[in-house]
Amino acid sequence: MYAIIATGGKQYKVSEGDVISVEKLEGEAGSAVTFDRVIAVSDETLKVGGDVAGVTVSGTVVEQGRGRKIIVYKYKSKTGYHKKNGHRQAYTKVKIDKINA
């Protein structure tokens, strides 16, 4: 059985026991998370649209973290302009416990 959920502007295909990294969610490690934006569910047949009304996916926060540093370098030739920035995207690791279909 799997489900397709939407969170943080992205879609994830998840099954029970999966550990996924999603955009930052509120909550400490060990707290419960519920995803109610379920797009599709498949056990024997694929259910989408109105058939997935009321379906939720529950999980547990494993850790909060930040990704590796990305260097953003801007440069314009012949003007002496250059700017260097760095960015580390925040993420949350979630273990999928149950698909409540």
N, C-alpha and C positions, 0 to 999 in steps of 0.2 A: 504494500500500500504506500502511495506517495501523494504529496500535495504540492501545489504551486502557490506560494505566498508572495505578497508584495509588501515590502518595507523599505523605507529610505530611498524611494524612487527606483528600486530595482526589484527583480523577480527572482525567486530561488525555488528550485525543486528540492524538496526535503522528504525524508523518510524518518521513521522512529529510530532514534539512536545517532542520527547525524549531528556533527558539530559544524556550524557555519559561522562565518564572520560577516556581520551586517554593519550598516552605518550605526553610529553611536546611539545607544538606547539608555534611558535612565535606569538606575538600579545597580546595586552592589553585587559582587560575586555570591552566588547561591540564591538570589532572589528569583521569583517566578516571572515569566513573561508570557503574554498571550497575544498571538497574531490573529486578528479577526478579518483581515483582508485576504481571504482565500479565493484564488482565481479558479482552481480546478482541483478535483480529488479523483484518484483512481484506486479502486480496490480490484474489482473484476472488470468494470467498465469505467470509462472516463465520464465524469460529471462536470459540467460547466454551467455558468450563468445562474439561472434561478434554482437549479438543482443543488447548489452549494450554499444556499441561504442558511445561516445558523451554524455553519461548520467553522470550528476554530482549531488552531494549532497551539499547543502549550509547550513551553520550554523552560530551561533554567539557564541563567547567566553564568558562564564559566569564568570569564575574565573581561576586564576593560583594558584596552591598550591603544597604542598608536603605531601606525605603520612606519615603514622605513622612510628616511628623508628623501624628498624630491627636490632637486635644485632647479629653480626658475631663473634663467639668466636672460636679460633683455639687453640688446646692443643695437646702436645705430651707427653706421659707419660715417666717418668724416665729421662728426659733430662732438665726439668725445663723450657721448652718452652711453653709460652702461649701468645696470642695476642688477644686483644679485639677491634673490630671496630663496628661502627654504620653506618647505611645507611638510607636515606630518599629519596624515589623516587619522582621525580617531575612529576606532571600531569597537565592537562588542562581540565576543565569541559566545554563541548560544548553542546549548545542547538540546535537541528536539526530543521531548519526552513522549508526547502523545498527540495523535491526530484524532480530534473529537468529531467524527463524522456521524 
